[in-house]
Amino acid sequence: MKYHSPDNLQRRRLLKTAGAAALLAAMPEAVAAPADLITRAIPRSGERLPAIGIGTWQVFDVPPARLAETELPAVMKRFTELGGKVVDSSPMYGNAEAAVGALSAAQKNRAALFLATKVWTSGRDAGIRQMETSAKLMQAGKTIDLMQVHNLLDLKTHLPVLREWKKAGRIRYLGITHYTEGSHGELERLVKTGDFDFVQFNYSLDEPEADARLLPACADSGTAVLINRPFSQAGMFSRVRGKPLPPWCADIDCTSWAQFFLKWIISHPAVTAAIPGTSTVRHIEDNMAACRGRLPDAAMRKKMAAHFAAL
């Protein structure tokens, strides 16, 4: 496939985007990231995000009153200590939005986070109520960083509202999401319209189908990309259990299978960030290690894919 130069594309689009200055002005007070952290620029604004974030499906579905019984306070603390920023949630995820809000408030680190959530309902009024509730639960303040239409549900109804909210400063970016290969054609069509700042979908060594058309369409349209299911819902680990990493992984500063999987994803030039979910400090440290050191080039990515396919 054709690889695009993300930095050149992003510089050109930043100059062309009339709203870029307003987006940057609306950013929360900057929190310095570790100097060696791998970051990617959001094409529509130039704002940089760490290439590894955290997803909250299932793993953050904990009532706020019970958070102290889990590792989640330590997970969120360690995530931000390591330079993590993107936290993705949804009303679909039970208590996850409230858990994120409670953890952020307790640790007083809202400025360190890029809070993303979704609207997951039908109807204009229901969507507005749900988004307002999400903002309160996540304790996002005046502005949610990214609001996405979950699985494209009632997109035509929600899109005008999202545009209004973005213009009013209630959200900084708007996006769309899905999690299946069958949705890729529709996502491709939508990102080509240029209406969306972000798109979120599944992509991994186990589910690489977005390589063919969707990721190139995102690069061409200047759409930021969040990757869900980076471990194919953890199924990839059973495939490599008990198997050693190939010795050439040292060439990309890779010391675990999680890092192997994540470095393959974030080395694609169209990917902004991958959002693996975890509820343990050990795993957040392992995941964030993929956001440092050398990344595979195109030849190494092919080698990694061939090695995984042969397992």
Sequence and secondary structure as in RCSB ss.txt:
>XXXX:A:sequence
MKYHSPDNLQRRRLLKTAGAAALLAAMPEAVAAPADLITRAIPRSGERLPAIGIGTWQVFDVPPARLAETELPAV
MKRFTELGGKVVDSSPMYGNAEAAVGALSAAQKNRAALFLATKVWTSGRDAGIRQMETSAKLMQAGKTIDLMQVH
NLLDLKTHLPVLREWKKAGRIRYLGITHYTEGSHGELERLVKTGDFDFVQFNYSLDEPEADARLLPACADSGTAV
LINRPFSQAGMFSRVRGKPLPPWCADIDCTSWAQFFLKWIISHPAVTAAIPGTSTVRHIEDNMAACRGRLPDAAM
RKKMAAHFAAL
>XXXX:A:secstr
     HHHHHHHHHHH TTHHHHHHTS       TT  EEE TTT  EEESB EE TTTT   GGGGGGSSHHHH
HHHHHHTT  EEE  GGGTTHHHHHHHHHHHHT GGG EEEEEE SSSHHHHHHHHHHHHHHTT TT EEEEEEG
GGTTHHHHHHHHHHHHHHTSEEEEEEE  SGGGHHHHHHHHTTT  SEEEEE SSSS GGGTTHHHHHHHHT EE
EEE TTTTTHHHHHHTT    GGGGGGT  SHHHHHHHHHHTSTT  EE  B SSHHHHHHHHHTTSS    HHH
HHHHHHHHHH 
